[in-house]
């Protein structure tokens, strides 16, 4: 079978605790991310994701820490500072090529 994990998906709407329940992001990988988490749900990783997937080696920061992460966030420059803690806290984390992302 080309996608063997699809066999695990259940359509039983009472099976919300089953990792195969169609809305659960089971067997996912959320690793090596820099997350800036505001007061709302932005940047939050749902408990079911953590329970049924590999969620590791991520670093979560608060908006008041942006100055220590980015070159000039107040003016939209989200290039990581050379001394950003993410480089030490996330294994293998590299500078993102922001100049290649978005409209050019």
C-alpha positions as CSV (number, residue, x, y, z in Angstrom):
1,X,0.0,0.0,0.0
2,X,1.3,3.4,-0.9
3,X,0.1,5.2,2.2
4,X,0.0,2.6,5.0
5,X,-0.9,5.1,7.7
6,X,-4.2,5.8,6.0
7,X,-5.4,2.4,7.2
8,X,-5.2,3.7,10.8
9,X,-7.7,6.5,10.2
10,X,-11.1,6.0,11.7
11,X,-14.3,7.8,10.9
12,X,-15.9,6.9,14.3
13,X,-16.8,10.4,15.5
14,X,-16.9,9.0,19.1
15,X,-13.2,8.0,18.9
16,X,-11.8,11.5,19.7
17,X,-9.0,9.9,21.9
18,X,-7.9,7.6,19.1
19,X,-4.8,8.7,17.3
20,X,-6.4,7.5,14.1
21,X,-9.4,9.9,14.5
22,X,-9.5,11.9,11.4
23,X,-9.0,15.3,13.1
24,X,-6.1,14.2,15.3
25,X,-2.7,15.1,13.8
26,X,-1.2,11.7,14.8
27,X,2.1,10.5,13.6
28,X,3.2,14.1,12.7
29,X,6.6,15.6,13.4
30,X,6.9,19.1,14.8
31,X,10.6,19.5,15.5
32,X,13.3,22.1,15.2
33,X,11.0,25.2,15.2
34,X,11.3,28.7,16.6
35,X,7.9,29.6,17.9
36,X,6.9,33.1,19.0
37,X,3.8,32.6,21.2
38,X,1.5,35.5,21.8
39,X,-1.3,35.6,24.4
40,X,-3.7,33.7,22.1
41,X,-3.5,30.4,20.3
42,X,-0.9,31.5,17.8
43,X,2.2,29.3,18.3
44,X,0.4,26.9,20.6
45,X,0.8,23.2,19.9
46,X,-2.3,21.3,20.8
47,X,-2.1,18.7,23.5
48,X,-3.3,16.0,21.0
49,X,-0.4,16.8,18.7
50,X,2.0,16.4,21.6
51,X,0.3,13.2,22.6
52,X,0.2,11.4,19.3
53,X,3.2,12.9,17.4
54,X,6.8,13.8,17.8
55,X,7.0,17.3,19.2
56,X,10.6,17.9,20.3
57,X,13.6,20.3,20.0
58,X,11.4,23.4,19.6
59,X,12.0,26.7,21.3
60,X,9.1,28.9,22.4
61,X,9.5,32.6,23.0
62,X,7.2,35.4,24.1
63,X,6.6,38.5,22.0
64,X,8.6,40.6,24.6
65,X,11.7,38.5,23.7
66,X,11.6,39.4,20.0
67,X,14.4,42.0,20.4
68,X,16.8,39.2,21.5
69,X,15.8,37.0,18.5
70,X,15.5,39.3,15.5
71,X,17.6,42.1,14.0
72,X,14.8,44.8,13.9
73,X,11.3,43.3,14.5
74,X,9.8,46.8,15.1
75,X,10.5,47.6,11.4
76,X,9.8,44.2,10.0
77,X,13.4,42.7,9.8
78,X,12.9,39.2,11.2
79,X,16.4,38.1,10.3
80,X,17.8,36.2,13.3
81,X,20.5,38.0,15.2
82,X,23.8,36.2,15.2
83,X,23.6,35.8,18.9
84,X,19.9,34.6,18.9
85,X,19.4,31.9,21.6
86,X,17.6,29.7,19.1
87,X,20.9,28.7,17.6
88,X,21.9,27.1,20.9
89,X,18.5,25.9,22.0
90,X,17.4,24.1,18.8
91,X,19.8,21.4,17.5
92,X,21.0,22.1,14.0
93,X,19.0,25.3,13.7
94,X,20.2,27.5,10.8
95,X,19.7,31.1,9.7
96,X,16.5,31.3,7.6
97,X,17.0,32.8,4.1
98,X,14.3,35.5,4.6
99,X,15.6,37.3,1.5
100,X,14.4,34.3,-0.6
101,X,11.0,34.1,1.1
102,X,7.9,36.0,-0.1
103,X,7.6,38.5,-2.9
104,X,10.7,39.7,-4.7
